[in-house]
């Protein structure tokens, strides 16, 4: 299942994406495809920002304090972000993970 | 904008009483795509 595969893969915020902090979370704007997405939870913003520093999505979710029961919803949201290239798979060696 | 669906679960036994609030999330609670096509003429 794609969601499960994503959980154990390294991902990162796409380079052409800017995150603007908002009271509800953040606005994500992609300068390439001009897509705009609301990230409606600060916890999701934390996860998205920290993806590049983790070996996989699972550890990013765990470090952000996301309960296991909410992982499926977060993965679905991340898959939605991936569909518009807000986040993308990180190739091994592109950046050293912190853990 | 918050459309979460909190679910409250109460667990009671003779020696311990625990109330646990579990927040049930769906992806729509976390992200929302916004179309900006056609907005160039707004401003």
Backbone of each chain as nested JSON, in Angstrom:
{
  "chains": [
    {"id": "A", "residues": [
      {"number": 1, "name": "UNK", "atoms": {"N": [0.848, -1.19, 0.0], "CA": [0.0, 0.0, 0.0], "C": [0.886, 1.244, 0.0]}},
      {"number": 2, "name": "UNK", "atoms": {"N": [0.522, 2.222, -0.809], "CA": [1.37, 3.399, -0.984], "C": [1.601, 4.126, 0.331]}},
      {"number": 3, "name": "UNK", "atoms": {"N": [0.548, 4.225, 1.146], "CA": [0.697, 4.944, 2.408], "C": [1.747, 4.285, 3.276]}},
      {"number": 4, "name": "UNK", "atoms": {"N": [1.718, 2.957, 3.351], "CA": [2.675, 2.243, 4.175], "C": [4.078, 2.409, 3.635]}},
      {"number": 5, "name": "UNK", "atoms": {"N": [4.237, 2.381, 2.315], "CA": [5.547, 2.578, 1.718], "C": [6.08, 3.953, 2.077]}},
      {"number": 6, "name": "UNK", "atoms": {"N": [5.228, 4.946, 1.998], "CA": [5.643, 6.313, 2.295], "C": [6.145, 6.419, 3.731]}},
      {"number": 7, "name": "UNK", "atoms": {"N": [5.532, 5.7, 4.616], "CA": [5.878, 5.783, 6.031], "C": [7.346, 5.479, 6.277]}},
      {"number": 8, "name": "UNK", "atoms": {"N": [7.896, 4.598, 5.494], "CA": [9.283, 4.172, 5.708], "C": [10.253, 4.779, 4.701]}},
      {"number": 9, "name": "UNK", "atoms": {"N": [9.807, 5.787, 3.977], "CA": [10.67, 6.424, 2.983], "C": [11.114, 7.813, 3.441]}},
      {"number": 10, "name": "UNK", "atoms": {"N": [12.274, 8.262, 2.929], "CA": [12.707, 9.633, 3.216], "C": [12.037, 10.62, 2.258]}},
      {"number": 11, "name": "UNK", "atoms": {"N": [11.444, 11.665, 2.807], "CA": [10.775, 12.693, 2.009], "C": [11.306, 14.05, 2.423]}},
      {"number": 12, "name": "UNK", "atoms": {"N": [10.963, 15.047, 1.639], "CA": [11.411, 16.399, 1.964], "C": [10.445, 17.422, 1.374]}},
      {"number": 13, "name": "UNK", "atoms": {"N": [10.478, 18.619, 1.919], "CA": [9.747, 19.722, 1.313], "C": [10.37, 20.017, -0.051]}},
      {"number": 14, "name": "UNK", "atoms": {"N": [9.551, 20.208, -1.048], "CA": [10.085, 20.491, -2.383], "C": [10.768, 21.859, -2.401]}},
      {"number": 15, "name": "UNK", "atoms": {"N": [11.886, 21.968, -3.093], "CA": [12.624, 23.247, -3.129], "C": [11.803, 24.45, -3.595]}},
      {"number": 16, "name": "UNK", "atoms": {"N": [10.905, 24.293, -4.585], "CA": [10.164, 25.498, -5.009], "C": [8.987, 25.865, -4.116]}},
      {"number": 17, "name": "UNK", "atoms": {"N": [8.882, 25.241, -2.951], "CA": [7.743, 25.509, -2.065], "C": [8.154, 26.416, -0.91]}},
      {"number": 18, "name": "UNK", "atoms": {"N": [7.319, 27.42, -0.656], "CA": [7.522, 28.307, 0.491], "C": [6.391, 28.085, 1.486]}},
      {"number": 19, "name": "UNK", "atoms": {"N": [6.754, 28.035, 2.749], "CA": [5.762, 27.912, 3.815], "C": [5.659, 29.249, 4.541]}},
      {"number": 20, "name": "UNK", "atoms": {"N": [4.446, 29.758, 4.637], "CA": [4.244, 30.998, 5.39], "C": [3.444, 30.677, 6.648]}},
      {"number": 21, "name": "UNK", "atoms": {"N": [4.016, 30.959, 7.808], "CA": [3.306, 30.662, 9.059], "C": [1.989, 31.425, 9.157]}},
      {"number": 22, "name": "UNK", "atoms": {"N": [0.982, 30.738, 9.649], "CA": [-0.332, 31.334, 9.883], "C": [-0.826, 30.852, 11.246]}},
      {"number": 23, "name": "UNK", "atoms": {"N": [-1.784, 31.565, 11.843], "CA": [-2.299, 31.137, 13.151], "C": [-2.816, 29.698, 13.152]}},
      {"number": 24, "name": "UNK", "atoms": {"N": [-3.39, 29.259, 12.039], "CA": [-3.953, 27.905, 11.975], "C": [-2.925, 26.854, 11.596]}},
      {"number": 25, "name": "UNK", "atoms": {"N": [-1.763, 27.282, 11.113], "CA": [-0.745, 26.346, 10.632], "C": [0.191, 27.042, 9.672]}},
      {"number": 26, "name": "UNK", "atoms": {"N": [-0.056, 26.86, 8.369], "CA": [0.792, 27.534, 7.385], "C": [0.125, 27.497, 6.014]}},
      {"number": 27, "name": "UNK", "atoms": {"N": [0.562, 28.429, 5.184], "CA": [0.23, 28.384, 3.766], "C": [1.425, 27.812, 3.032]}},
      {"number": 28, "name": "UNK", "atoms": {"N": [1.174, 26.877, 2.15], "CA": [2.242, 26.332, 1.311], "C": [1.991, 26.787, -0.118]}},
      {"number": 29, "name": "UNK", "atoms": {"N": [2.979, 27.449, -0.698], "CA": [2.838, 27.909, -2.083], "C": [3.974, 27.327, -2.913]}},
      {"number": 30, "name": "UNK", "atoms": {"N": [3.592, 26.739, -4.044], "CA": [4.553, 26.136, -4.961], "C": [4.794, 27.115, -6.114]}},
      {"number": 31, "name": "UNK", "atoms": {"N": [5.998, 27.621, -6.196], "CA": [6.311, 28.626, -7.212], "C": [6.385, 28.047, -8.619]}},
      {"number": 32, "name": "UNK", "atoms": {"N": [6.459, 26.724, -8.714], "CA": [6.517, 26.104, -10.038], "C": [5.141, 25.876, -10.63]}},
      {"number": 33, "name": "UNK", "atoms": {"N": [4.291, 25.19, -9.889], "CA": [2.965, 24.886, -10.438], "C": [1.878, 25.839, -9.917]}},
      {"number": 34, "name": "UNK", "atoms": {"N": [2.27, 26.778, -9.041], "CA": [1.383, 27.821, -8.506], "C": [0.244, 27.253, -7.678]}},
      {"number": 35, "name": "UNK", "atoms": {"N": [0.472, 26.084, -7.118], "CA": [-0.535, 25.501, -6.227], "C": [-0.423, 26.14, -4.844]}},
      {"number": 36, "name": "UNK", "atoms": {"N": [-1.562, 26.258, -4.207], "CA": [-1.619, 26.829, -2.863], "C": [-2.397, 25.862, -1.975]}},
      {"number": 37, "name": "UNK", "atoms": {"N": [-1.822, 25.539, -0.845], "CA": [-2.464, 24.595, 0.07], "C": [-2.388, 25.121, 1.492]}},
      {"number": 38, "name": "UNK", "atoms": {"N": [-3.499, 25.014, 2.205], "CA": [-3.506, 25.331, 3.63], "C": [-3.047, 24.11, 4.399]}},
      {"number": 39, "name": "UNK", "atoms": {"N": [-2.068, 24.285, 5.265], "CA": [-1.733, 23.25, 6.239], "C": [-2.442, 23.688, 7.516]}},
      {"number": 40, "name": "UNK", "atoms": {"N": [-3.461, 22.939, 7.903], "CA": [-4.401, 23.447, 8.902], "C": [-4.07, 23.061, 10.335]}},
      {"number": 41, "name": "UNK", "atoms": {"N": [-2.92, 22.458, 10.535], "CA": [-2.483, 22.108, 11.879], "C": [-1.009, 22.454, 12.05]}},
      {"number": 42, "name": "UNK", "atoms": {"N": [-0.655, 23.148, 13.135], "CA": [0.768, 23.415, 13.385], "C": [1.606, 22.138, 13.448]}},
      {"number": 43, "name": "UNK", "atoms": {"N": [0.989, 21.068, 13.936], "CA": [1.731, 19.794, 14.02], "C": [2.109, 19.297, 12.625]}},
      {"number": 44, "name": "UNK", "atoms": {"N": [1.21, 19.495, 11.663], "CA": [1.518, 19.08, 10.296], "C": [2.645, 19.93, 9.719]}},
      {"number": 45, "name": "UNK", "atoms": {"N": [2.639, 21.204, 10.059], "CA": [3.716, 22.086, 9.604], "C": [5.056, 21.594, 10.167]}},
      {"number": 46, "name": "UNK", "atoms": {"N": [5.032, 21.23, 11.435], "CA": [6.25, 20.696, 12.056], "C": [6.729, 19.455, 11.315]}},
      {"number": 47, "name": "UNK", "atoms": {"N": [5.8, 18.581, 10.992], "CA": [6.162, 17.348, 10.288], "C": [6.765, 17.671, 8.919]}},
      {"number": 48, "name": "UNK", "atoms": {"N": [6.081, 18.531, 8.177], "CA": [6.532, 18.853, 6.825], "C": [7.921, 19.509, 6.852]}},
      {"number": 49, "name": "UNK", "atoms": {"N": [8.1, 20.44, 7.798], "CA": [9.396, 21.115, 7.887], "C": [10.521, 20.162, 8.295]}},
      {"number": 50, "name": "UNK", "atoms": {"N": [10.17, 19.151, 9.057], "CA": [11.214, 18.276, 9.596], "C": [11.471, 17.037, 8.749]}},
      {"number": 51, "name": "UNK", "atoms": {"N": [10.711, 16.869, 7.676], "CA": [10.885, 15.665, 6.851], "C": [12.337, 15.494, 6.399]}},
      {"number": 52, "name": "UNK", "atoms": {"N": [12.942, 16.59, 5.967], "CA": [14.294, 16.501, 5.408], "C": [15.321, 16.061, 6.439]}},
      {"number": 53, "name": "UNK", "atoms": {"N": [15.0, 16.229, 7.712], "CA": [15.943, 15.886, 8.757], "C": [15.733, 14.513, 9.352]}},
      {"number": 54, "name": "UNK", "atoms": {"N": [14.824, 13.759, 8.77], "CA": [14.539, 12.426, 9.306], "C": [14.758, 11.359, 8.238]}},
      {"number": 55, "name": "UNK", "atoms": {"N": [15.066, 10.176, 8.73], "CA": [15.351, 9.076, 7.81], "C": [14.09, 8.603, 7.109]}},
      {"number": 56, "name": "UNK", "atoms": {"N": [12.937, 8.829, 7.734], "CA": [11.684, 8.43, 7.093], "C": [10.53, 9.253, 7.683]}},
      {"number": 57, "name": "UNK", "atoms": {"N": [9.379, 9.076, 7.069], "CA": [8.203, 9.831, 7.498], "C": [7.776, 9.408, 8.903]}},
      {"number": 58, "name": "UNK", "atoms": {"N": [7.915, 8.131, 9.184], "CA": [7.502, 7.621, 10.491], "C": [8.217, 8.356, 11.629]}},
      {"number": 59, "name": "UNK", "atoms": {"N": [9.514, 8.515, 11.511], "CA": [10.268, 9.175, 12.579], "C": [9.918, 10.653, 12.666]}},
      {"number": 60, "name": "UNK", "atoms": {"N": [9.591, 11.269, 11.542], "CA": [9.164, 12.669, 11.569], "C": [7.841, 12.804, 12.321]}},
      {"number": 61, "name": "UNK", "atoms": {"N": [6.92, 11.882, 12.073], "CA": [5.63, 11.9, 12.774], "C": [5.825, 11.661, 14.264]}},
      {"number": 62, "name": "UNK", "atoms": {"N": [6.659, 10.705, 14.595], "CA": [6.888, 10.36, 15.997], "C": [7.533, 11.51, 16.738]}},
      {"number": 63, "name": "UNK", "atoms": {"N": [8.558, 12.108, 16.136], "CA": [9.254, 13.226, 16.786], "C": [8.351, 14.441, 16.96]}},
      {"number": 64, "name": "UNK", "atoms": {"N": [7.375, 14.578, 16.073], "CA": [6.443, 15.709, 16.186], "C": [5.351, 15.427, 17.21]}},
      {"number": 65, "name": "UNK", "atoms": {"N": [5.369, 14.235, 17.784], "CA": [4.398, 13.888, 18.813], "C": [3.045, 13.477, 18.283]}},
      {"number": 66, "name": "UNK", "atoms": {"N": [3.003, 13.061, 17.027], "CA": [1.734, 12.628, 16.441], "C": [1.404, 11.225, 16.947]}},
      {"number": 67, "name": "UNK", "atoms": {"N": [0.25, 11.049, 17.58], "CA": [-0.123, 9.714, 18.065], "C": [-0.237, 8.708, 16.919]}},
      {"number": 68, "name": "UNK", "atoms": {"N": [0.102, 7.474, 17.211], "CA": [0.04, 6.43, 16.179], "C": [-1.341, 6.361, 15.52]}},
      {"number": 69, "name": "UNK", "atoms": {"N": [-2.373, 6.58, 16.32], "CA": [-3.733, 6.482, 15.794], "C": [-4.013, 7.533, 14.724]}},
      {"number": 70, "name": "UNK", "atoms": {"N": [-3.232, 8.618, 14.742], "CA": [-3.444, 9.683, 13.76], "C": [-2.504, 9.573, 12.562]}},
      {"number": 71, "name": "UNK", "atoms": {"N": [-1.609, 8.61, 12.587], "CA": [-0.672, 8.471, 11.463], "C": [-1.382, 8.287, 10.122]}},
      {"number": 72, "name": "UNK", "atoms": {"N": [-2.433, 7.466, 10.053], "CA": [-3.1, 7.321, 8.746], "C": [-3.615, 8.641, 8.178]}},
      {"number": 73, "name": "UNK", "atoms": {"N": [-4.194, 9.472, 9.016], "CA": [-4.704, 10.761, 8.527], "C": [-3.552, 11.649, 8.064]}},
      {"number": 74, "name": "UNK", "atoms": {"N": [-2.48, 11.663, 8.83], "CA": [-1.319, 12.47, 8.442], "C": [-0.699, 11.95, 7.151]}},
      {"number": 75, "name": "UNK", "atoms": {"N": [-0.648, 10.615, 7.01], "CA": [-0.095, 10.057, 5.776], "C": [-0.961, 10.413, 4.581]}},
      {"number": 76, "name": "UNK", "atoms": {"N": [-2.264, 10.378, 4.77], "CA": [-3.166, 10.752, 3.678], "C": [-2.953, 12.214, 3.304]}},
      {"number": 77, "name": "UNK", "atoms": {"N": [-2.783, 13.056, 4.32], "CA": [-2.519, 14.474, 4.05], "C": [-1.184, 14.651, 3.326]}},
      {"number": 78, "name": "UNK", "atoms": {"N": [-0.186, 13.917, 3.759], "CA": [1.123, 14.01, 3.104], "C": [1.048, 13.509, 1.665]}},
      {"number": 79, "name": "UNK", "atoms": {"N": [0.24, 12.476, 1.455], "CA": [0.064, 11.996, 0.086], "C": [-0.607, 13.075, -0.773]}},
      {"number": 80, "name": "UNK", "atoms": {"N": [-1.528, 13.802, -0.165], "CA": [-2.149, 14.919, -0.883], "C": [-1.138, 15.996, -1.23]}},
      {"number": 81, "name": "UNK", "atoms": {"N": [-0.229, 16.256, -0.305], "CA": [0.823, 17.244, -0.571], "C": [1.776, 16.725, -1.655]}},
      {"number": 82, "name": "UNK", "atoms": {"N": [2.013, 15.433, -1.649], "CA": [2.9, 14.853, -2.664], "C": [2.272, 14.933, -4.052]}},
      {"number": 83, "name": "UNK", "atoms": {"N": [0.958, 14.826, -4.105], "CA": [0.256, 14.847, -5.391], "C": [0.438, 16.171, -6.118]}},
      {"number": 84, "name": "UNK", "atoms": {"N": [0.669, 17.232, -5.355], "CA": [0.883, 18.539, -5.97], "C": [2.347, 18.985, -5.842]}},
      {"number": 85, "name": "UNK", "atoms": {"N": [3.219, 18.024, -5.544], "CA": [4.668, 18.278, -5.466], "C": [5.049, 19.238, -4.356]}},
      {"number": 86, "name": "UNK", "atoms": {"N": [4.207, 19.369, -3.338], "CA": [4.608, 20.182, -2.184], "C": [5.741, 19.49, -1.431]}},
      {"number": 87, "name": "UNK", "atoms": {"N": [5.655, 18.174, -1.368], "CA": [6.744, 17.38, -0.815], "C": [7.107, 16.341, -1.864]}},
      {"number": 88, "name": "UNK", "atoms": {"N": [8.314, 15.838, -1.777], "CA": [8.746, 14.839, -2.756], "C": [9.696, 13.846, -2.109]}},
      {"number": 89, "name": "UNK", "atoms": {"N": [9.807, 12.661, -2.696], "CA": [10.732, 11.666, -2.147], "C": [12.155, 12.215, -2.167]}},
      {"number": 90, "name": "UNK", "atoms": {"N": [12.867, 11.905, -1.125], "CA": [14.249, 12.362, -1.027], "C": [15.161, 11.219, -1.405]}},
      {"number": 91, "name": "UNK", "atoms": {"N": [16.036, 11.521, -2.328], "CA": [16.983, 10.488, -2.738], "C": [18.051, 10.336, -1.683]}},
      {"number": 92, "name": "UNK", "atoms": {"N": [18.412, 9.101, -1.433], "CA": [19.442, 8.839, -0.431], "C": [20.706, 9.602, -0.774]}},
      {"number": 93, "name": "UNK", "atoms": {"N": [21.274, 10.258, 0.228], "CA": [22.513, 10.987, 0.018], "C": [22.314, 12.422, -0.361]}},
      {"number": 94, "name": "UNK", "atoms": {"N": [21.033, 12.827, -0.613], "CA": [20.805, 14.212, -0.995], "C": [20.972, 15.152, 0.194]}},
      {"number": 95, "name": "UNK", "atoms": {"N": [20.705, 14.6, 1.405], "CA": [20.934, 15.385, 2.613], "C": [21.055, 14.401, 3.764]}},
      {"number": 96, "name": "UNK", "atoms": {"N": [22.002, 14.664, 4.647], "CA": [22.2, 13.762, 5.762], "C": [21.076, 13.9, 6.777]}},
      {"number": 97, "name": "UNK", "atoms": {"N": [20.386, 12.809, 7.086], "CA": [19.375, 12.888, 8.132], "C": [20.026, 13.07, 9.493]}},
      {"number": 98, "name": "UNK", "atoms": {"N": [19.278, 13.648, 10.426], "CA": [19.807, 13.901, 11.752], "C": [19.725, 12.685, 12.641]}},
      {"number": 99, "name": "UNK", "atoms": {"N": [18.92, 11.688, 12.222], "CA": [18.813, 10.468, 13.003], "C": [18.53, 9.29, 12.112]}}
    ]},
    {"id": "B", "residues": [
      {"number": 1, "name": "UNK", "atoms": {"N": [-12.306, 26.928, 11.142], "CA": [-11.74, 26.021, 10.14], "C": [-11.505, 24.634, 10.724]}},
      {"number": 2, "name": "UNK", "atoms": {"N": [-11.484, 24.579, 12.042], "CA": [-11.229, 23.295, 12.676], "C": [-12.479, 22.431, 12.623]}},
      {"number": 3, "name": "UNK", "atoms": {"N": [-12.388, 21.292, 11.938], "CA": [-13.542, 20.421, 11.782], "C": [-13.282, 19.058, 12.375]}},
      {"number": 4, "name": "UNK", "atoms": {"N": [-12.482, 19.009, 13.422], "CA": [-12.137, 17.725, 14.006], "C": [-13.335, 17.124, 14.709]}},
      {"number": 5, "name": "UNK", "atoms": {"N": [-13.269, 15.828, 14.904], "CA": [-14.358, 15.108, 15.521], "C": [-13.861, 14.427, 16.789]}},
      {"number": 6, "name": "UNK", "atoms": {"N": [-13.858, 15.139, 17.898], "CA": [-13.356, 14.524, 19.116], "C": [-14.255, 13.4, 19.578]}},
      {"number": 7, "name": "UNK", "atoms": {"N": [-13.651, 12.352, 20.003], "CA": [-14.383, 11.213, 20.516], "C": [-13.915, 10.961, 21.937]}},
      {"number": 8, "name": "UNK", "atoms": {"N": [-14.843, 10.945, 22.857], "CA": [-14.461, 10.755, 24.242], "C": [-14.723, 9.318, 24.648]}},
      {"number": 9, "name": "UNK", "atoms": {"N": [-13.698, 8.717, 25.248], "CA": [-13.805, 7.357, 25.708], "C": [-13.549, 7.332, 27.197]}},
      {"number": 10, "name": "UNK", "atoms": {"N": [-14.476, 6.824, 27.946], "CA": [-14.298, 6.752, 29.387], "C": [-14.098, 5.305, 29.813]}},
      {"number": 11, "name": "UNK", "atoms": {"N": [-13.059, 5.095, 30.587], "CA": [-12.772, 3.756, 31.085], "C": [-12.844, 3.794, 32.599]}},
      {"number": 12, "name": "UNK", "atoms": {"N": [-13.644, 2.911, 33.156], "CA": [-13.807, 2.907, 34.601], "C": [-13.651, 1.493, 35.134]}},
      {"number": 13, "name": "UNK", "atoms": {"N": [-12.833, 1.326, 36.15], "CA": [-12.849, 0.085, 36.89], "C": [-12.844, 0.447, 38.377]}},
      {"number": 14, "name": "UNK", "atoms": {"N": [-12.784, -0.554, 39.238], "CA": [-12.959, -0.3, 40.666], "C": [-11.81, 0.493, 41.268]}},
      {"number": 15, "name": "UNK", "atoms": {"N": [-10.603, 0.316, 40.719], "CA": [-9.435, 0.95, 41.325], "C": [-8.94, 2.16, 40.56]}},
      {"number": 16, "name": "UNK", "atoms": {"N": [-9.413, 2.318, 39.365], "CA": [-8.864, 3.382, 38.533], "C": [-9.954, 3.965, 37.656]}},
      {"number": 17, "name": "UNK", "atoms": {"N": [-9.929, 5.279, 37.531], "CA": [-10.881, 5.938, 36.65], "C": [-10.091, 6.796, 35.683]}},
      {"number": 18, "name": "UNK", "atoms": {"N": [-10.249, 6.533, 34.413], "CA": [-9.472, 7.251, 33.404], "C": [-10.386, 7.766, 32.313]}},
      {"number": 19, "name": "UNK", "atoms": {"N": [-10.276, 9.043, 32.035], "CA": [-10.976, 9.612, 30.89], "C": [-9.949, 9.903, 29.811]}},
      {"number": 20, "name": "UNK", "atoms": {"N": [-10.15, 9.349, 28.653], "CA": [-9.221, 9.539, 27.559], "C": [-9.933, 10.202, 26.395]}},
      {"number": 21, "name": "UNK", "atoms": {"N": [-9.412, 11.325, 25.958], "CA": [-9.994, 12.0, 24.813], "C": [-9.143, 11.689, 23.601]}},
      {"number": 22, "name": "UNK", "atoms": {"N": [-9.739, 11.026, 22.645], "CA": [-9.032, 10.677, 21.42], "C": [-9.589, 11.506, 20.286]}},
      {"number": 23, "name": "UNK", "atoms": {"N": [-8.715, 12.228, 19.61], "CA": [-9.145, 13.072, 18.52], "C": [-9.039, 12.291, 17.223]}},
      {"number": 24, "name": "UNK", "atoms": {"N": [-10.165, 12.15, 16.56], "CA": [-10.184, 11.441, 15.299], "C": [-9.992, 12.438, 14.17]}},
      {"number": 25, "name": "UNK", "atoms": {"N": [-8.938, 12.233, 13.392], "CA": [-8.609, 13.147, 12.302], "C": [-8.813, 12.474, 10.967]}},
      {"number": 26, "name": "UNK", "atoms": {"N": [-9.15, 13.282, 9.983], "CA": [-9.116, 12.844, 8.598], "C": [-8.245, 13.846, 7.846]}},
      {"number": 27, "name": "UNK", "atoms": {"N": [-7.819, 13.452, 6.649], "CA": [-6.892, 14.298, 5.885], "C": [-7.458, 15.694, 5.658]}},
      {"number": 28, "name": "UNK", "atoms": {"N": [-8.773, 15.776, 5.502], "CA": [-9.393, 17.082, 5.244], "C": [-9.265, 18.026, 6.439]}},
      {"number": 29, "name": "UNK", "atoms": {"N": [-9.008, 17.466, 7.606], "CA": [-8.771, 18.315, 8.78], "C": [-7.375, 18.913, 8.75]}},
      {"number": 30, "name": "UNK", "atoms": {"N": [-6.511, 18.353, 7.914], "CA": [-5.091, 18.715, 7.937], "C": [-4.671, 19.593, 6.767]}},
      {"number": 31, "name": "UNK", "atoms": {"N": [-5.21, 19.334, 5.593], "CA": [-4.833, 20.14, 4.437], "C": [-6.065, 20.552, 3.642]}},
      {"number": 32, "name": "UNK", "atoms": {"N": [-5.918, 21.658, 2.933], "CA": [-6.983, 22.118, 2.042], "C": [-6.334, 22.798, 0.852]}},
      {"number": 33, "name": "UNK", "atoms": {"N": [-6.57, 22.255, -0.309], "CA": [-6.025, 22.865, -1.522], "C": [-6.915, 24.022, -1.951]}},
      {"number": 34, "name": "UNK", "atoms": {"N": [-6.255, 25.077, -2.375], "CA": [-6.97, 26.273, -2.797], "C": [-6.606, 26.565, -4.246]}},
      {"number": 35, "name": "UNK", "atoms": {"N": [-7.612, 26.759, -5.067], "CA": [-7.348, 27.118, -6.452], "C": [-7.209, 28.622, -6.568]}},
      {"number": 36, "name": "UNK", "atoms": {"N": [-6.129, 29.058, -7.172], "CA": [-5.959, 30.5, -7.378], "C": [-6.078, 30.841, -8.854]}},
      {"number": 37, "name": "UNK", "atoms": {"N": [-6.486, 29.853, -9.669], "CA": [-6.7, 30.124, -11.086], "C": [-7.798, 31.163, -11.239]}},
      {"number": 38, "name": "UNK", "atoms": {"N": [-7.56, 32.13, -12.062], "CA": [-8.553, 33.147, -12.326], "C": [-8.542, 34.285, -11.343]}},
      {"number": 39, "name": "UNK", "atoms": {"N": [-7.684, 34.213, -10.327], "CA": [-7.652, 35.279, -9.329], "C": [-6.789, 36.46, -9.777]}},
      {"number": 40, "name": "UNK", "atoms": {"N": [-6.095, 36.285, -10.918], "CA": [-5.201, 37.356, -11.355], "C": [-5.983, 38.615, -11.706]}},
      {"number": 41, "name": "UNK", "atoms": {"N": [-7.261, 38.477, -12.017], "CA": [-8.04, 39.647, -12.359], "C": [-8.73, 40.296, -11.179]}},
      {"number": 42, "name": "UNK", "atoms": {"N": [-8.549, 39.708, -10.015], "CA": [-9.238, 40.202, -8.826], "C": [-8.608, 41.482, -8.329]}},
      {"number": 43, "name": "UNK", "atoms": {"N": [-7.286, 41.519, -8.376], "CA": [-6.581, 42.677, -7.824], "C": [-6.085, 43.622, -8.909]}}
    ]}
  ]
}
